[in-house]
Amino acid sequence: MTDPQGGPAGGGSPSGRVRENSSTEAGPGSVVLGRSGLLFPRLGIGTGTSGFECQSRQSKQRPADLSRILLAAHELGVSWWDSSDDYGTHPHLATALGAVERESVRVSTKTHARTADQARRSIALALEELRVSYIDLFFLHDLDAPGEFEGRSGALESLQEAKARGLVRAIGISTHNIDTLEASVGRPEIDVVMTNFNRFEDHMDAGLRDYTRALEAHHAAGTGVAVMKAVGEGRLAHVAAESIGWNLERPFIHCVLVGMESLAEVHANARLAAGIRRSRATGDRPPEADQG
């Protein structure tokens, strides 16, 4: 990405549809991620596949090895890199970040903090481990019941303080819960929502219709909409191209985050996303990615 940090303020499409940036010919394209005002790649690489207790499939790779995968993704325009305080991949991202211009990557991470002090420590630790001076998007992670907005209000306040200080550019919530997704529509302190979403209803606690309605409401309210679990942590690997492509084609979704563990996956998914981008311009059907 080569846009100035911060991107256009108050982004969003007047028509209610995702509007892509067409400044480059290759890659998945980029969009203004809702009220965050930040320009984000439409396809991001997640590093938390089966993430739990500070490890994930990606964290089990050496930092240098995962760094090569991240840098290959960067070359293909997949320049949103996601982590969390429970993935163990901050050092891996830091290795890759040392090889590129900081403003060419969108970095997101997440915290399980509940109190203000816990969140302050989490933010400071993330900045230290990632070896950066700011984080583009910081999620309050696993907000999986509407009551947690009150129970974790201190953590949200600390994220807002960090945003005011320029340590965090945008604030998001990640959730696996339809009630939370619905209850968070229109909350002005939340710039971005990210939730599990795929046409096969894998890893979803409600039907496709309910999730679609909630995500459409967020998009209409100006919230940035990102989705994860398109491949269901591998359970949908046999239909990965179909599932990822379907998410990318939804007009109410800004960005799709996919956990990737190999150069082959990066190349296949980047090719798929680039094909979908071209198809929007030409009206042709995009090529299917080789997920074998």
Helices and strands as residue ranges (DSSP letters): E 20-21, E 30-32, G 34-36, E 39-41, E 43-46, H 63-75, E 80-82, H 90-97, G 102-104, E 106-111, H 116-130, E 135-140, H 148-151, H 153-164, E 168-175, H 178-183, E 192-196, H 208-220, E 224-228, G 232-234, G 237-239, H 240-248, E 255-259, H 263-282
